[in-house]
Amino acid sequence: MFDYKSYKDVDLKGKKVLMRVDINSNIDIENNRIRESPRIHALIPSLEELKDSAVVIMAHQSRPGAKDFTSLEMHAEEIRKLLDRPVIYVEDVFGEKAIHAIKDLKTGEVLVLNNVRTWELETKQFKDFSEAEELEMIQTLAPLFDYFIADAFGAAHRAQPSIIGWPTLLAGPTTVKEFKYMSKIIESPEKPMVMLIGGAKAIDKFKAMKFNFENDKLDYALCSGLTAILIMEAIGIETGEPNKAAIAKDLDKAKEDIKDTYEKFKDKIILPKDLVIDDNGNRKAINIDELKKYNAVTGDIGPKTTEEFKSIIIKAKTIIANGPPGIFEKEVFRKGTFDMVEAMAEAAKTGGALAVIGGGEMGTAAEMSGYAKDVSFISTGGGALLEILSGKDVPMVRALREKKP
């Protein structure tokens, strides 16, 4: 399914290499620190494999205007703690400071550039890859490197210059591993296959669910988060104004499609039986038929839903989770998400299931729960994973296919 050349297909010893990685992390804004970051942890083995090269890391953190749009200084510090090699940080992307630091970089050293999205053109999408190749950043940096490695699987669905603009591209260690697991899920998933859906991006997750049902790959979709709210509102279950407001635009666009899809696959689409609200710092489980009466934001799945979801996960042979069932950053809404990660870990350990967690938020939740090491794989992809699971030819995959050295 994936056609590419990897970093293993060339001799990188003594070479200067640019790695576009995804270390976009969950930032604790109040304390100015990175919470658990599976993406940074996933990068370390990749850097160990490239210990005989001079490696320059290019990455992003959030997007301009967001509260967690920060420099990559904290990220460089985290890498420094985990890697037994010199890690240098420069507050620049392709200006004079960056150019000098790149030229001075020695074999065995790692240089982290500043957040690439501080360059305004980085957030622009380029359908024509050759247009991106002509941009100032690409033209400035490309001559300084021997090879360019695509290892930002979490941003693989973005046709942005740092992802697709380099003259040649090799798949990096993280990307190769991601492709291995994605191939298992897409080409020959062992049945029954279950998708646990939570978090935001409701319409995108609905589309991925629908695609896999229509292609007879998916046996059950366990819906939580905004996707559950979206489906329930579409089929006439009132969830309260605060919940409905969060999915109103998606509902207006796709209500009939959602209703039709639910009617077609309603025996396989498992909706919550109860959801949790914050009752003065305590968890209060509300049955679905009472949500309108309480008219409050729901932040987690309740005990009835948890038990039903767990019973299905335990029997599954392929499980993919995209998005947390609860707003796990708040302790009162944490339990449902942690229980789902524990169930996936149990299915992997005792039942031999392939249990894959996708997305930065769900990956962070897995790390916080203590069960991260017990699932089969934590993907660094959220939106990218969704698009690949929806059958799309995402930009980074296409670029790797078209730009083999």
N, C-alpha and C positions, 0 to 999 in steps of 0.2 A: 504493500500500500504506500509506503514512504520510500521515495527515490532520492538518494543523497550520497555524498561522500562525507566521511567523518574525519575527525582529528586523528584517528588511528591509521588513516590511509596515506598520511604524509609524515615526513621526518621533521618534527618540531624542535629537535635538540638545538639549542643555541639560537633559536629564532625569536624574533619579536612578534608577539601575537596580540591582536585586539580581540577581547571577548566581550560580546554584548550579552549580559546576564540579566536575570530578573531577581533582584533582592528587595523588591517593593515590600515593605514591612508594616506591621501593625504598630503604630506609634502611640505611646502614652503621652499625649500632648501636655498634660498638666505637669508631668515630671520630666519631660524632655528626654525620654528614653525609648528604646525599642522593646516591645513586649517579646514573647517567644517568637522566633523567626525561623520557621522550617526552611525558608528559601535561602537564608544565609548558611544554615547548617548543610543544606544540599549542595551549596557551592564548594565547600571545603574539599571533599573528595576530588572534585574536578580540578581544583588548583593543585592538589597533591599530584595528580597525574601529569600536570604540566610543570613540574618542579624544575625541569631542565630548560625551560623557556623563560623569556622576559615577558611577563603577562600584564597587559593593561586592561583594567575592568571599566566598562562603560555600562551604566544602568540608570534607572529612573526611580523616583520616589513620589508617588501620588501624581497630582496634576496641578498646574498653576491655579492659584485661587483657593485651593483646599487648605484646611488647617494643618494637615500632615504633609504639605508640600515643603520638604526640608532639603538641606544639603545632604551629601552622602558621608559627612564626617563621622556621624554615629555608626554608620554601616561599616566604614573602614575600621573603626575601633573594634567592632564586634568581630570582624574578620581577623584582625590582629590578635585578638584573644584566642582564637581557635586554630590559627595557622602558625606553624613553627618556621616562619620565614619572614624576611623584612616586608612590611606592608606600608607603603607611602600613600599619603593623600594629598591631592592638589585641588585647590578651590578654583577650578577652571575646567573647560571642556575642550576647546580647540584654539585658545589664545596662546600668547607667548609663554605663559607659565606652563601650560600643558605641553606645548611643543618641546620646551627645554627638558621637562621632567621625563617625557617619553624618550627623547634622544639619550638622556643620561642613564636610563634604566638598564640594569645589568641582569644577566641570566640568573634565575633563581629569585629575583625580586618581583613584587606585585605592586602595581600602581593603580590606585582608585581615582578616577576622574570625578568631578562634581556631577550632580544630577543633570543628565542630558536634556531634561525637559526645561531647564533654565534657558535653553536656546529656543526661541519662539517657533522655529520651523519644525521642531521635532514632533510636535503634536499634529502636524498636517499629514493627511493620508495621501499616498501616491499609488494610483493604480498602475501607472506606467513607471516601472522601476528605474528606467534610464533617466527619467527626470530627476529622481532623487540622487542619482550618481553625480549630477552636475552641481549639486549644492555646495556651499562654501565649506561646511564641516567635512563632508566626504572628500572633497578635493584637497583640503588642507591635511587631513590625517592619513588618508589612504597611502601616500608615498612613504610613510614612516614605518609601515608594517610589512612583514613577510606573509602573514596569513590572518584571515578574519574568521572568527568562530562564532556561530549562532548558538547561543545557549540560554536565550531568554524565552523559554517555552511559555512562560506565563504571559508574555506579550506577543505570542506568535500570530495572533489575530489582528495585529496592528500593522498596517502598511506604512510604517513610519521610517524616516531615513536611517536611523541607527539599526533598524531591524533588517531592511531590505536594500539599502543603498550602496553597500560595499561592492567592489568589482568582482570578488569571488566570495564564496561562503562554504565553510565546513560545519557540519553538525558537531556540537560539543558533547562532553560526557553526559550532562544532564539531559540534553535533547535526545541523545541516543537511547538513554534509559526510558525516557517518556515515550518514545516511539515504540519501544518494545512492549510496554504495558498497554498503550493505546491499540496496538495491533491485536493483542489478545482479546481486548474488549470488543473491538469493531469486527474483526474477521471471524473469530470462532469462540464467542463467549460460552462458557459452560453454564448450563441451565440448572435451576432457575436463576434468572438475572434480575436484580433489584436496583432501582435508582432511588436514592434518598435525596430529596430536593428541599432546600431551605434558603434562608437569606434573602437578598434582594434580586434584581434582574429577573423579575417574575416572568415576563413574556419570553425572554430568551430561554429560560429553563423549561417553560411550557413547550416551546418549539422543539427543543432537544428531546423531551419526553415523547411528544407526538411522533417525531421522526422515527424513534426507536420502536414505538408501538406499531406504526404502519409498516415497518420493515421486519416485523416479527422477531425482534431481538429481545425486547423487554417483557418481563413477566409481571412485574409490579412496580408502580411508582408510588413511593411514600412521600406525600406532599405536606410540607410545612412552610413556615415563613410566609413571604408575600405571595408565593405561587399558590399556596393553599387558600389564602384570602382571595386571590384573583379568581380561582376556579369556583369557590363557594359563592362569591358575589355573582358570577356569571350564571350560575344555575339557580339563583334565587335565595340563597342562604344569606341573611343579613348579618354582617359581622360588626356593625357599629361604625359610626361616621369616622372616627380616627383611623381605623383600619382601612376602610373603603377609600379614604382620601389618598392613601399611599399608593393605590393601584388604579386610580380613576382614569388616568390617560390610557393605560394599557387596556382597561376594560372597555373604554369607548371604541378603541381600534379593533379589538378582537373578540368581543363578547359572543357573537354567533359561532365563530370558529371554535371557541372554548366550549360552548354548550354542545356543539355537534361532536367534538372529540370526546368530551366526558360521556355523552350518551353512548358512543361507540365502544368505549373502553372502561365503562364505569365499574366493572367487576375487577379491574386491574389498577384503577386509580384510587388509592387509599387516602381519604381525607381525614383530618383530625376529628376525634370525638370530643375532645376538650382542649382548651388553651388556658394559659396562665396569665393573670394580670398581677401587677404590683399593688398589694394591699398594705400600704404603710410599711414597706420593707419586707413584707411576708408574701410568700407565694399563695395565690388563691386560684384554684382551678375552676374554670367556668365551662359548663356544657355548651356545645355549639349553639343549641337552640335558645340559649340565654344571653348570647353575646350582644344582641341588640339592646337588651334591657340595661346591661352594665355600661355599654357605650364607652369602652376604655381600650387603650392600646394593649394588644396582647403581645407578649415577648417571649413565649416559650410554649412547647407542647405540654399537655397535662399528663397525669398518670395513666389514664385509660388509653390515650394515644400512644404513649411510650410503650406500654405493654403490648399493644397490637403491632406496632412497628418492630419491636424486638423479636416477637414470635416469627415474623416474616423474614427478618434479617438472618436469624440463627439457622434457618432452613435453606438459605440461598447458597449458591455456588459462585456467583459473580455479583459483587456489590460495588456500586460506585456512588459516592456521596459528593454532592456539589452544593455548598452553602450550609451553614449551621441552622438547625431547627429553632434555636433561640438566640436572643441578643446576649451572647455568653459573656461579653465584656462586663455586664452587670451581674453581680453574684446571684441576685434573686431570679435571674432568667438563665442560669447556667446548666441546671441539672439535666434537662432534656437532651442537650447537645452532648454532654459528657456520657450520658447513658447510651446514646446512639454509637459513639465511638467505641465504648466498651463492648457493645453488642457486635460491632464489626470485628473487633479484635478477637472476640470469642469464636465467631464464625470462621475466622482465618485459622486460629490455633486448634480448635477442636473439630471443625468440619472441613478443613482444607480449602476454604473458600478463597477466591481472589478478591481481596477487600481493598479498594482504591479510594483514597480521599483526595478530592480535587478542590483547588481554590485556596487562596491565601488565608482567608478567614477561617475556613474549616481546618486547614492545616495548623493554624495557630491554636485553635480549640483542641485539636488532637494532642499537640505538645503540652498544653496546659492540663489536660485530663490525665496525663501519665500513661496513656495507652498508645502513643504514637509508634513506639517500637514494635507493637504487636500486630499492627495492620500490615498488609502486603506491601503497600506503596503509598507515599504521600506525594501526589503530583504538585508541581509548582504552578500548574495552570488552572485558572478559573474560567474566565471568558473564552480563552483559547480552547480549553477542554470542551466547553459547551459547543463551540462552533464545529470542532472536529467530530464530536458526537452527533452533531446535526447534519453531518455529511458534507460540510463545506471544505473547499480547498483554501485553507488559510494562507495569508501572505508569506509567512516565514517558511512554510512547507513548500510553497511554490518557488520561493527564492532559492532554497536549497537545491531544488530540482533543476532550476535554470542556470544556477551560478556555480556549478562544480568547477574547481580549479583544474 
